[in-house]
Amino acid sequence: MRIYIFLLILAAIASHDAGDCARILGLFPHIGKSHFMVFEPLLRALAERGHHVTTVSFFPLKNPPANYTDVVLEGAVQDGLSSMDLSMFEVSNPLMKVPLLNTILKNIFEMGMTAPLAVSTCESIIRQSSVIEALKQKYDVLIVEQFNSDCMLGLTHVFGIEAPIVGISSCGIMPWTYARIGLHDNPSYIPLLTTPYTSKMTFIQRLDSFISKLYVNDLYHIIQRKERAIIEKHFRVEIPDLDEIGKNKMSVFLVNTFHTLNGVRPTLPAVIEVGGMHLDHSRKILPSYIEKFLNESEHGVILLSFGSLIKTSTIPKYKEDMIVNALGKLKQRVIWKFEGSGEEGTLTGNILRVKWLPQYELLKHKKIVAFITHSGLLGMTEAVSAGKPMVAVPFFGDQPANAAAAAEAGFATIVPYVDITEERLTKALQFVLSPETQLNARRVSSIWRDRQADPLETAVYWTERVIRWGHHAQLHSPARDMPLYQIALLDVIATLAVAIFIFLAILWYMLSKVFRLLFGRESKLKMQ
């Protein structure tokens, strides 16, 4: 009996999870708060499971676990999106009316804003002693944001960190990230993340997607070269191409999407969809005046929020009147996140304006019947989880794509901000309040939530799996290490084309020789 117990103990020790008490470094150089809101639950969960987590970001945790260390980045450069004035969307440009030029110019504008932000942030980070000290330590795994900068990848190489990388994205996959895991980014059915297209594109949309992807990929590689030059100059070293570092070190890629909402895309074992990872399902108490407003509504309540970046209070008066008039016709009440002056909870007719609201908690409330949203991925994910239909009013970034995906799934309708009128908004509200759309929203929600495991649990599992197996459990496609001409079979096509040409040439030669012999004999016979 004692021998049996001893053997059980040995077996337990032998099977001890190699991921326990690992040293984890999280690197998040982007200044967008909404991005970090996706990553924070994973970092906190890993620390609560006993891992030692060090995070380099602009956003220190409130009440962090004991084994969690914040390295706070300083000197954030404003990206122009921290408090967006709605007046910038009022500008009318005739070129923006041209379908092909519309999204191309939009991509040039938006990428033009993020490109210098990435470079200037990199220049700031490399001079911060707290970051350098963190990079000098040993780690079992790195969690690195895959967005508009690869500066952190270069720094990990400078300091000789050989730990495998868990890539993570708060949105869909950016075009330049596909190659790092050998995933094919085909613009014929994979639209650019910042375009309002789904997989079913017209010829013009496919042309637009192709041109836009060429542009943004080229611009990103310019950013990479600048970041590489900054690092090499500061540390007086030579480092590989930043793309190559990403290819060689990234083991898995956690993406804040799920195909029920974001559409079906080609994937690999290395791509793990964890859309909804940030959702907090614990029950929270609503402010008493909001709870009272909800419960006294006989026909339900519509929630209106344009997120944390857009200052709704900057909306022009004529457009505000359009929205108020459309909402005022409803028998439902409305809660509007509005940062204007006045006391918290200003009531006008059936509209309650609040400066702040617990969005997900409200969306889960049985009295909320619809959501008017700017189409940010976090808010749309919350609405899908809660089963609430949406009027999508996209502005920038991935919002048009998110809105298009939700509309294609049948539980949202799109009203571009520039096209808002009282009539159009009224019609959109009628659509989302219809029994058919309400039912469809609940159905999509049920499919979205029907998974093998909770998205946060999935993210934790795959992070710990990388800790256990490191670089040994490769999940990328062989295409990662192949040149484009091999992936596209251009060498094979060229070989076959040459072979066919040679075969046809030989055949022509032989046939012409036969014809000459036959015609030669016929000529001789005639002469005789």
C-alpha positions as a Python dict, from the first residue, in 0.01 Angstrom:
ca = {
    (1, 'M'): (0, 0, 0),
    (2, 'R'): (282, 239, 91),
    (3, 'I'): (458, 161, -236),
    (4, 'Y'): (136, 235, -424),
    (5, 'I'): (98, 575, -249),
    (6, 'F'): (465, 653, -316),
    (7, 'L'): (418, 576, -685),
    (8, 'L'): (110, 802, -698),
    (9, 'I'): (312, 1087, -547),
    (10, 'L'): (589, 1035, -802),
    (11, 'A'): (335, 1034, -1084),
    (12, 'A'): (184, 1356, -955),
    (13, 'I'): (526, 1520, -939),
    (14, 'A'): (612, 1396, -1288),
    (15, 'S'): (285, 1531, -1429),
    (16, 'H'): (323, 1867, -1253),
    (17, 'D'): (223, 2146, -1492),
    (18, 'A'): (536, 2294, -1642),
    (19, 'G'): (353, 2625, -1674),
    (20, 'D'): (321, 2679, -1295),
    (21, 'C'): (496, 2983, -1150),
    (22, 'A'): (635, 3096, -1483),
    (23, 'R'): (792, 3438, -1538),
    (24, 'I'): (582, 3631, -1790),
    (25, 'L'): (660, 3964, -1957),
    (26, 'G'): (379, 4159, -2124),
    (27, 'L'): (475, 4431, -2374),
    (28, 'F'): (204, 4676, -2478),
    (29, 'P'): (342, 4996, -2637),
    (30, 'H'): (13, 5133, -2775),
    (31, 'I'): (-149, 5419, -2585),
    (32, 'G'): (-509, 5316, -2657),
    (33, 'K'): (-689, 5238, -2332),
    (34, 'S'): (-952, 5025, -2508),
    (35, 'H'): (-674, 4798, -2637),
    (36, 'F'): (-538, 4734, -2289),
    (37, 'M'): (-887, 4667, -2155),
    (38, 'V'): (-882, 4349, -2365),
    (39, 'F'): (-543, 4235, -2232),
    (40, 'E'): (-586, 4320, -1864),
    (41, 'P'): (-814, 4025, -1770),
    (42, 'L'): (-562, 3775, -1915),
    (43, 'L'): (-267, 3933, -1731),
    (44, 'R'): (-462, 3941, -1406),
    (45, 'A'): (-582, 3582, -1448),
    (46, 'L'): (-226, 3458, -1512),
    (47, 'A'): (-101, 3635, -1200),
    (48, 'E'): (-387, 3493, -993),
    (49, 'R'): (-285, 3145, -1111),
    (50, 'G'): (57, 3191, -951),
    (51, 'H'): (263, 3321, -1242),
    (52, 'H'): (497, 3617, -1194),
    (53, 'V'): (371, 3877, -1439),
    (54, 'T'): (560, 4191, -1537),
    (55, 'T'): (371, 4429, -1765),
    (56, 'V'): (516, 4719, -1963),
    (57, 'S'): (230, 4953, -2063),
    (58, 'F'): (76, 5295, -2015),
    (59, 'F'): (-196, 5152, -1790),
    (60, 'P'): (-107, 5025, -1439),
    (61, 'L'): (-355, 4784, -1282),
    (62, 'K'): (-578, 4890, -997),
    (63, 'N'): (-539, 4654, -700),
    (64, 'P'): (-297, 4417, -880),
    (65, 'P'): (-220, 4068, -744),
    (66, 'A'): (87, 4035, -520),
    (67, 'N'): (299, 3875, -795),
    (68, 'Y'): (211, 4137, -1057),
    (69, 'T'): (461, 4413, -1144),
    (70, 'D'): (373, 4724, -1344),
    (71, 'V'): (638, 4902, -1549),
    (72, 'V'): (460, 5221, -1646),
    (73, 'L'): (556, 5384, -1975),
    (74, 'E'): (593, 5758, -1961),
    (75, 'G'): (551, 6043, -2204),
    (76, 'A'): (258, 5911, -2407),
    (77, 'V'): (226, 6092, -2736),
    (78, 'Q'): (-129, 6201, -2810),
    (79, 'D'): (-268, 6009, -3106),
    (80, 'G'): (-546, 6253, -3188),
    (81, 'L'): (-806, 5993, -3092),
    (82, 'S'): (-813, 6031, -2715),
    (83, 'S'): (-1103, 6276, -2729),
    (84, 'M'): (-1230, 6298, -3083),
    (85, 'D'): (-1439, 6600, -3171),
    (86, 'L'): (-1737, 6505, -3389),
    (87, 'S'): (-1686, 6819, -3595),
    (88, 'M'): (-1398, 6643, -3775),
    (89, 'F'): (-1654, 6404, -3927),
    (90, 'E'): (-1862, 6694, -4058),
    (91, 'V'): (-1606, 6791, -4321),
    (92, 'S'): (-1736, 6719, -4669),
    (93, 'N'): (-1484, 6613, -4933),
    (94, 'P'): (-1610, 6545, -5287),
    (95, 'L'): (-1340, 6278, -5332),
    (96, 'M'): (-1490, 6082, -5042),
    (97, 'K'): (-1803, 6031, -5250),
    (98, 'V'): (-1608, 5824, -5504),
    (99, 'P'): (-1645, 5456, -5397),
    (100, 'L'): (-1288, 5345, -5475),
    (101, 'L'): (-1121, 5656, -5336),
    (102, 'N'): (-1335, 5666, -5023),
    (103, 'T'): (-1167, 5387, -4823),
    (104, 'I'): (-824, 5440, -4982),
    (105, 'L'): (-817, 5802, -4863),
    (106, 'K'): (-956, 5696, -4526),
    (107, 'N'): (-675, 5441, -4485),
    (108, 'I'): (-413, 5697, -4585),
    (109, 'F'): (-551, 5940, -4327),
    (110, 'E'): (-582, 5692, -4040),
    (111, 'M'): (-253, 5512, -4102),
    (112, 'G'): (-93, 5853, -4142),
    (113, 'M'): (-194, 5922, -3782),
    (114, 'T'): (-74, 5593, -3633),
    (115, 'A'): (259, 5574, -3820),
    (116, 'P'): (434, 5872, -3654),
    (117, 'L'): (277, 5768, -3322),
    (118, 'A'): (451, 5429, -3336),
    (119, 'V'): (790, 5581, -3423),
    (120, 'S'): (778, 5855, -3158),
    (121, 'T'): (664, 5606, -2893),
    (122, 'C'): (957, 5380, -2982),
    (123, 'E'): (1199, 5672, -2946),
    (124, 'S'): (1058, 5738, -2600),
    (125, 'I'): (1052, 5377, -2478),
    (126, 'I'): (1418, 5298, -2552),
    (127, 'R'): (1528, 5577, -2316),
    (128, 'Q'): (1322, 5469, -2015),
    (129, 'S'): (1541, 5299, -1756),
    (130, 'S'): (1251, 5107, -1597),
    (131, 'V'): (1180, 4937, -1931),
    (132, 'I'): (1548, 4852, -1982),
    (133, 'E'): (1572, 4698, -1635),
    (134, 'A'): (1263, 4485, -1702),
    (135, 'L'): (1410, 4361, -2030),
    (136, 'K'): (1731, 4251, -1858),
    (137, 'Q'): (1546, 3982, -1659),
    (138, 'K'): (1481, 3622, -1764),
    (139, 'Y'): (1136, 3515, -1877),
    (140, 'D'): (958, 3197, -1979),
    (141, 'V'): (716, 3362, -2220),
    (142, 'L'): (643, 3705, -2368),
    (143, 'I'): (297, 3843, -2445),
    (144, 'V'): (338, 4109, -2713),
    (145, 'E'): (68, 4326, -2870),
    (146, 'Q'): (50, 4299, -3249),
    (147, 'F'): (-77, 4633, -3371),
    (148, 'N'): (108, 4930, -3519),
    (149, 'S'): (458, 4879, -3378),
    (150, 'D'): (731, 4614, -3357),
    (151, 'C'): (967, 4822, -3146),
    (152, 'M'): (932, 4580, -2854),
    (153, 'L'): (1038, 4287, -3074),
    (154, 'G'): (1361, 4470, -3154),
    (155, 'L'): (1428, 4538, -2786),
    (156, 'T'): (1379, 4172, -2692),
    (157, 'H'): (1649, 4083, -2947),
    (158, 'V'): (1888, 4349, -2815),
    (159, 'F'): (1862, 4206, -2463),
    (160, 'G'): (1885, 3844, -2576),
    (161, 'I'): (1540, 3731, -2462),
    (162, 'E'): (1486, 3393, -2628),
    (163, 'A'): (1148, 3317, -2470),
    (164, 'P'): (865, 3228, -2710),
    (165, 'I'): (609, 3495, -2790),
    (166, 'V'): (234, 3487, -2748),
    (167, 'G'): (109, 3749, -2992),
    (168, 'I'): (-213, 3923, -2895),
    (169, 'S'): (-446, 4162, -3074),
    (170, 'S'): (-739, 4365, -2943),
    (171, 'C'): (-893, 4365, -3292),
    (172, 'G'): (-880, 4140, -3598),
    (173, 'I'): (-553, 4037, -3763),
    (174, 'M'): (-359, 4326, -3912),
    (175, 'P'): (-240, 4260, -4271),
    (176, 'W'): (132, 4252, -4186),
    (177, 'T'): (82, 3988, -3915),
    (178, 'Y'): (-45, 3711, -4142),
    (179, 'A'): (301, 3622, -4275),
    (180, 'R'): (441, 3567, -3925),
    (181, 'I'): (243, 3248, -3888),
    (182, 'G'): (223, 3152, -4255),
    (183, 'L'): (-143, 3247, -4293),
    (184, 'H'): (-255, 3354, -4639),
    (185, 'D'): (-405, 3703, -4661),
    (186, 'N'): (-606, 3691, -4982),
    (187, 'P'): (-769, 4029, -5062),
    (188, 'S'): (-1026, 3859, -5285),
    (189, 'Y'): (-1223, 3742, -4979),
    (190, 'I'): (-1034, 3881, -4677),
    (191, 'P'): (-1111, 4254, -4662),
    (192, 'L'): (-877, 4501, -4501),
    (193, 'L'): (-965, 4549, -4135),
    (194, 'T'): (-1042, 4919, -4182),
    (195, 'T'): (-1279, 4882, -4478),
    (196, 'P'): (-1660, 4842, -4454),
    (197, 'Y'): (-1659, 4512, -4643),
    (198, 'T'): (-1742, 4152, -4567),
    (199, 'S'): (-1603, 3843, -4739),
    (200, 'K'): (-1858, 3885, -5021),
    (201, 'M'): (-1705, 4174, -5215),
    (202, 'T'): (-1787, 4328, -5550),
    (203, 'F'): (-1516, 4383, -5810),
    (204, 'I'): (-1466, 4746, -5700),
    (205, 'Q'): (-1443, 4638, -5335),
    (206, 'R'): (-1188, 4368, -5417),
    (207, 'L'): (-986, 4621, -5615),
    (208, 'D'): (-1011, 4864, -5325),
    (209, 'S'): (-906, 4595, -5075),
    (210, 'F'): (-609, 4496, -5289),
    (211, 'I'): (-480, 4853, -5334),
    (212, 'S'): (-541, 4944, -4969),
    (213, 'K'): (-353, 4637, -4846),
    (214, 'L'): (-57, 4719, -5069),
    (215, 'Y'): (-49, 5069, -4923),
    (216, 'V'): (-83, 4980, -4553),
    (217, 'N'): (168, 4694, -4578),
    (218, 'D'): (423, 4920, -4744),
    (219, 'L'): (365, 5193, -4485),
    (220, 'Y'): (404, 4944, -4199),
    (221, 'H'): (734, 4818, -4335),
    (222, 'I'): (852, 5180, -4345),
    (223, 'I'): (758, 5206, -3976),
    (224, 'Q'): (951, 4886, -3904),
    (225, 'R'): (1262, 5015, -4080),
    (226, 'K'): (1247, 5342, -3885),
    (227, 'E'): (1204, 5158, -3553),
    (228, 'R'): (1491, 4926, -3636),
    (229, 'A'): (1715, 5224, -3719),
    (230, 'I'): (1619, 5395, -3391),
    (231, 'I'): (1709, 5086, -3188),
    (232, 'E'): (2036, 5021, -3373),
    (233, 'K'): (2149, 5381, -3338),
    (234, 'H'): (2065, 5403, -2967),
    (235, 'F'): (2217, 5070, -2860),
    (236, 'R'): (2491, 5065, -3129),
    (237, 'V'): (2404, 4714, -3243),
    (238, 'E'): (2275, 4548, -3556),
    (239, 'I'): (1949, 4356, -3529),
    (240, 'P'): (1756, 4144, -3783),
    (241, 'D'): (1451, 4264, -3968),
    (242, 'L'): (1172, 4308, -3712),
    (243, 'D'): (937, 4096, -3921),
    (244, 'E'): (1186, 3807, -3904),
    (245, 'I'): (1205, 3834, -3526),
    (246, 'G'): (826, 3806, -3512),
    (247, 'K'): (828, 3505, -3744),
    (248, 'N'): (1096, 3320, -3549),
    (249, 'K'): (957, 3379, -3200),
    (250, 'M'): (578, 3388, -3222),
    (251, 'S'): (425, 3058, -3114),
    (252, 'V'): (53, 3141, -3096),
    (253, 'F'): (-160, 3442, -3177),
    (254, 'L'): (-456, 3535, -2954),
    (255, 'V'): (-710, 3740, -3151),
    (256, 'N'): (-1001, 3932, -3001),
    (257, 'T'): (-1254, 3800, -3254),
    (258, 'F'): (-1502, 3517, -3290),
    (259, 'H'): (-1638, 3409, -3624),
    (260, 'T'): (-2006, 3433, -3524),
    (261, 'L'): (-1964, 3811, -3504),
    (262, 'N'): (-1656, 3886, -3713),
    (263, 'G'): (-1709, 3646, -3999),
    (264, 'V'): (-1534, 3327, -4105),
    (265, 'R'): (-1169, 3362, -4201),
    (266, 'P'): (-899, 3108, -4293),
    (267, 'T'): (-707, 3008, -3984),
    (268, 'L'): (-433, 2786, -3840),
    (269, 'P'): (-376, 2606, -3510),
    (270, 'A'): (-161, 2903, -3410),
    (271, 'V'): (-455, 3146, -3438),
    (272, 'I'): (-676, 3134, -3129),
    (273, 'E'): (-1000, 3333, -3132),
    (274, 'V'): (-1068, 3471, -2784),
    (275, 'G'): (-1333, 3732, -2863),
    (276, 'G'): (-1511, 3823, -2539),
    (277, 'M'): (-1205, 3759, -2324),
    (278, 'H'): (-1250, 4099, -2158),
    (279, 'L'): (-1610, 4044, -2049),
    (280, 'D'): (-1676, 4054, -1676),
    (281, 'H'): (-1975, 3831, -1610),
    (282, 'S'): (-1998, 3910, -1239),
    (283, 'R'): (-2313, 4088, -1128),
    (284, 'K'): (-2264, 4457, -1044),
    (285, 'I'): (-2504, 4702, -883),
    (286, 'L'): (-2626, 4979, -1111),
    (287, 'P'): (-2654, 5340, -987),
    (288, 'S'): (-2993, 5375, -818),
    (289, 'Y'): (-3122, 5649, -1052),
    (290, 'I'): (-3039, 5437, -1357),
    (291, 'E'): (-3199, 5126, -1205),
    (292, 'K'): (-3512, 5330, -1128),
    (293, 'F'): (-3522, 5470, -1483),
    (294, 'L'): (-3496, 5117, -1625),
    (295, 'N'): (-3754, 4954, -1404),
    (296, 'E'): (-4013, 5228, -1461),
    (297, 'S'): (-3994, 5184, -1837),
    (298, 'E'): (-4294, 4987, -1959),
    (299, 'H'): (-4164, 4925, -2311),
    (300, 'G'): (-3793, 4888, -2248),
    (301, 'V'): (-3489, 5110, -2288),
    (302, 'I'): (-3248, 5184, -2574),
    (303, 'L'): (-2882, 5245, -2489),
    (304, 'L'): (-2687, 5504, -2691),
    (305, 'S'): (-2310, 5527, -2653),
    (306, 'F'): (-2028, 5626, -2888),
    (307, 'G'): (-1760, 5486, -2657),
    (308, 'S'): (-1478, 5646, -2462),
    (309, 'L'): (-1287, 5812, -2750),
    (310, 'I'): (-1562, 6014, -2914),
    (311, 'K'): (-1689, 6321, -2728),
    (312, 'T'): (-2063, 6302, -2791),
    (313, 'S'): (-2106, 6649, -2643),
    (314, 'T'): (-1926, 6795, -2948),
    (315, 'I'): (-2206, 6688, -3181),
    (316, 'P'): (-2341, 6981, -3390),
    (317, 'K'): (-2676, 7114, -3274),
    (318, 'Y'): (-2857, 7033, -3599),
    (319, 'K'): (-2748, 6668, -3581),
    (320, 'E'): (-2826, 6644, -3212),
    (321, 'D'): (-3178, 6766, -3291),
    (322, 'M'): (-3215, 6496, -3557),
    (323, 'I'): (-3122, 6226, -3306),
    (324, 'V'): (-3339, 6371, -3027),
    (325, 'N'): (-3640, 6400, -3261),
    (326, 'A'): (-3602, 6039, -3379),
    (327, 'L'): (-3561, 5909, -3022),
    (328, 'G'): (-3848, 6127, -2897),
    (329, 'K'): (-4096, 5941, -3120),
    (330, 'L'): (-4028, 5612, -2941),
    (331, 'K'): (-4241, 5459, -2673),
    (332, 'Q'): (-3917, 5322, -2531),
    (333, 'R'): (-3694, 5524, -2301),
    (334, 'V'): (-3333, 5609, -2390),
    (335, 'I'): (-3010, 5625, -2190),
    (336, 'W'): (-2753, 5838, -2375),
    (337, 'K'): (-2386, 5860, -2276),
    (338, 'F'): (-2336, 6233, -2318),
    (339, 'E'): (-2041, 6421, -2168),
    (340, 'G'): (-2206, 6764, -2174),
    (341, 'S'): (-2235, 7008, -1887),
    (342, 'G'): (-2498, 6977, -1619),
    (343, 'E'): (-2573, 6734, -1340),
    (344, 'E'): (-2531, 6362, -1383),
    (345, 'G'): (-2855, 6206, -1502),
    (346, 'T'): (-3020, 6492, -1693),
    (347, 'L'): (-3370, 6389, -1808),
    (348, 'T'): (-3524, 6543, -2121),
    (349, 'G'): (-3849, 6383, -2234),
    (350, 'N'): (-3779, 6011, -2264),
    (351, 'I'): (-3399, 6060, -2279),
    (352, 'L'): (-3171, 6027, -1975),
    (353, 'R'): (-2824, 6173, -2042),
    (354, 'V'): (-2538, 6044, -1829),
    (355, 'K'): (-2166, 6123, -1836),
    (356, 'W'): (-2067, 5766, -1753),
    (357, 'L'): (-2245, 5433, -1767),
    (358, 'P'): (-2165, 5068, -1682),
    (359, 'Q'): (-2216, 4958, -2041),
    (360, 'Y'): (-2196, 4579, -2022),
    (361, 'E'): (-2401, 4566, -1705),
    (362, 'L'): (-2669, 4772, -1876),
    (363, 'L'): (-2665, 4564, -2194),
    (364, 'K'): (-2724, 4252, -1985),
    (365, 'H'): (-3027, 4413, -1818),
    (366, 'K'): (-3361, 4268, -1930),
    (367, 'K'): (-3505, 4616, -1987),
    (368, 'I'): (-3246, 4710, -2252),
    (369, 'V'): (-3392, 4626, -2594),
    (370, 'A'): (-3143, 4780, -2839),
    (371, 'F'): (-2803, 4948, -2864),
    (372, 'I'): (-2699, 5250, -3073),
    (373, 'T'): (-2322, 5218, -3097),
    (374, 'H'): (-2015, 5356, -3273),
    (375, 'S'): (-1928, 4993, -3360),
    (376, 'G'): (-1619, 4959, -3144),
    (377, 'L'): (-1532, 4592, -3112),
    (378, 'L'): (-1552, 4584, -2731),
    (379, 'G'): (-1901, 4733, -2722),
    (380, 'M'): (-2024, 4516, -3008),
    (381, 'T'): (-1886, 4209, -2833),
    (382, 'E'): (-2075, 4307, -2519),
    (383, 'A'): (-2397, 4354, -2717),
    (384, 'V'): (-2359, 4018, -2893),
    (385, 'S'): (-2296, 3846, -2562),
    (386, 'A'): (-2609, 4010, -2418),
    (387, 'G'): (-2817, 3935, -2730),
    (388, 'K'): (-2910, 4296, -2808),
    (389, 'P'): (-2961, 4421, -3168),
    (390, 'M'): (-2771, 4729, -3280),
    (391, 'V'): (-2791, 5047, -3484),
    (392, 'A'): (-2428, 5080, -3592),
    (393, 'V'): (-2285, 5429, -3651),
    (394, 'P'): (-1920, 5360, -3746),
    (395, 'F'): (-1656, 5635, -3753),
    (396, 'F'): (-1299, 5508, -3801),
    (397, 'G'): (-1055, 5218, -3761),
    (398, 'D'): (-1216, 4874, -3762),
    (399, 'Q'): (-1560, 5014, -3680),
    (400, 'P'): (-1693, 5004, -4041),
    (401, 'A'): (-1581, 4639, -4071),
    (402, 'N'): (-1739, 4550, -3736),
    (403, 'A'): (-2066, 4714, -3840),
    (404, 'A'): (-2066, 4536, -4178),
    (405, 'A'): (-2008, 4198, -4011),
    (406, 'A'): (-2291, 4254, -3761),
    (407, 'A'): (-2527, 4365, -4038),
    (408, 'E'): (-2442, 4058, -4245),
    (409, 'A'): (-2520, 3840, -3942),
    (410, 'G'): (-2865, 3998, -3936),
    (411, 'F'): (-2882, 4167, -3596),
    (412, 'A'): (-2763, 4518, -3686),
    (413, 'T'): (-2830, 4795, -3937),
    (414, 'I'): (-2581, 5062, -4040),
    (415, 'V'): (-2636, 5439, -4038),
    (416, 'P'): (-2314, 5625, -4128),
    (417, 'Y'): (-2267, 5937, -3916),
    (418, 'V'): (-2253, 6167, -4219),
    (419, 'D'): (-2584, 6023, -4342),
    (420, 'I'): (-2781, 6050, -4017),
    (421, 'T'): (-3123, 6204, -4061),
    (422, 'E'): (-3431, 6188, -3845),
    (423, 'E'): (-3605, 5965, -4101),
    (424, 'R'): (-3311, 5728, -4150),
    (425, 'L'): (-3251, 5685, -3777),
    (426, 'T'): (-3623, 5627, -3720),
    (427, 'K'): (-3624, 5355, -3986),
    (428, 'A'): (-3313, 5194, -3835),
    (429, 'L'): (-3473, 5188, -3489),
    (430, 'Q'): (-3784, 5026, -3630),
    (431, 'F'): (-3563, 4753, -3776),
    (432, 'V'): (-3380, 4670, -3452),
    (433, 'L'): (-3700, 4686, -3245),
    (434, 'S'): (-3886, 4445, -3473),
    (435, 'P'): (-3961, 4098, -3330),
    (436, 'E'): (-3762, 3933, -3612),
    (437, 'T'): (-3443, 4128, -3536),
    (438, 'Q'): (-3484, 4083, -3161),
    (439, 'L'): (-3517, 3707, -3211),
    (440, 'N'): (-3220, 3696, -3448),
    (441, 'A'): (-3003, 3887, -3200),
    (442, 'R'): (-3079, 3630, -2930),
    (443, 'R'): (-3007, 3345, -3170),
    (444, 'V'): (-2671, 3489, -3277),
    (445, 'S'): (-2587, 3547, -2911),
    (446, 'S'): (-2657, 3183, -2828),
    (447, 'I'): (-2432, 3067, -3114),
    (448, 'W'): (-2161, 3316, -3012),
    (449, 'R'): (-2159, 3188, -2653),
    (450, 'D'): (-2169, 2819, -2751),
    (451, 'R'): (-1799, 2732, -2720),
    (452, 'Q'): (-1587, 2455, -2573),
    (453, 'A'): (-1451, 2690, -2309),
    (454, 'D'): (-1482, 3048, -2188),
    (455, 'P'): (-1262, 3280, -2402),
    (456, 'L'): (-1054, 3393, -2104),
    (457, 'E'): (-995, 3030, -2001),
    (458, 'T'): (-894, 2958, -2361),
    (459, 'A'): (-643, 3244, -2359),
    (460, 'V'): (-495, 3126, -2027),
    (461, 'Y'): (-470, 2767, -2151),
    (462, 'W'): (-283, 2859, -2471),
    (463, 'T'): (-47, 3093, -2288),
    (464, 'E'): (39, 2817, -2041),
    (465, 'R'): (73, 2568, -2326),
    (466, 'V'): (340, 2790, -2481),
    (467, 'I'): (510, 2804, -2139),
    (468, 'R'): (508, 2423, -2122),
    (469, 'W'): (636, 2353, -2471),
    (470, 'G'): (802, 2672, -2587),
    (471, 'H'): (931, 2664, -2943),
    (472, 'H'): (890, 2285, -2965),
    (473, 'A'): (517, 2285, -3038),
    (474, 'Q'): (513, 2466, -3370),
    (475, 'L'): (165, 2561, -3488),
    (476, 'H'): (242, 2784, -3784),
    (477, 'S'): (204, 2693, -4149),
    (478, 'P'): (509, 2587, -4358),
    (479, 'A'): (415, 2883, -4579),
    (480, 'R'): (574, 3105, -4314),
    (481, 'D'): (919, 3001, -4431),
    (482, 'M'): (847, 2992, -4803),
    (483, 'P'): (905, 3275, -5053),
    (484, 'L'): (603, 3412, -5237),
    (485, 'Y'): (694, 3249, -5568),
    (486, 'Q'): (680, 2906, -5403),
    (487, 'I'): (355, 2977, -5218),
    (488, 'A'): (193, 3092, -5543),
    (489, 'L'): (351, 2796, -5730),
    (490, 'L'): (501, 3039, -5979),
    (491, 'D'): (806, 2814, -6024),
    (492, 'V'): (582, 2513, -6088),
    (493, 'I'): (360, 2710, -6328),
    (494, 'A'): (667, 2842, -6510),
    (495, 'T'): (814, 2489, -6537),
    (496, 'L'): (486, 2349, -6670),
    (497, 'A'): (454, 2639, -6913),
    (498, 'V'): (807, 2578, -7045),
    (499, 'A'): (743, 2202, -7063),
    (500, 'I'): (418, 2257, -7255),
    (501, 'F'): (593, 2501, -7488),
    (502, 'I'): (875, 2252, -7553),
    (503, 'F'): (625, 1970, -7606),
    (504, 'L'): (423, 2181, -7851),
    (505, 'A'): (743, 2287, -8031),
    (506, 'I'): (857, 1924, -8064),
    (507, 'L'): (508, 1821, -8175),
    (508, 'W'): (501, 2099, -8433),
    (509, 'Y'): (844, 2000, -8557),
    (510, 'M'): (748, 1633, -8591),
    (511, 'L'): (416, 1712, -8759),
    (512, 'S'): (578, 1954, -9001),
    (513, 'K'): (838, 1689, -9087),
    (514, 'V'): (563, 1432, -9149),
    (515, 'F'): (373, 1682, -9363),
    (516, 'R'): (684, 1758, -9566),
    (517, 'L'): (742, 1385, -9627),
    (518, 'L'): (379, 1327, -9727),
    (519, 'F'): (360, 1630, -9954),
    (520, 'G'): (703, 1547, -10095),
    (521, 'R'): (590, 1196, -10199),
    (522, 'E'): (266, 1331, -10343),
    (523, 'S'): (460, 1579, -10553),
    (524, 'K'): (690, 1307, -10687),
    (525, 'L'): (394, 1087, -10780),
    (526, 'K'): (231, 1370, -10972),
    (527, 'M'): (552, 1439, -11157),
    (528, 'Q'): (576, 1072, -11258),
}
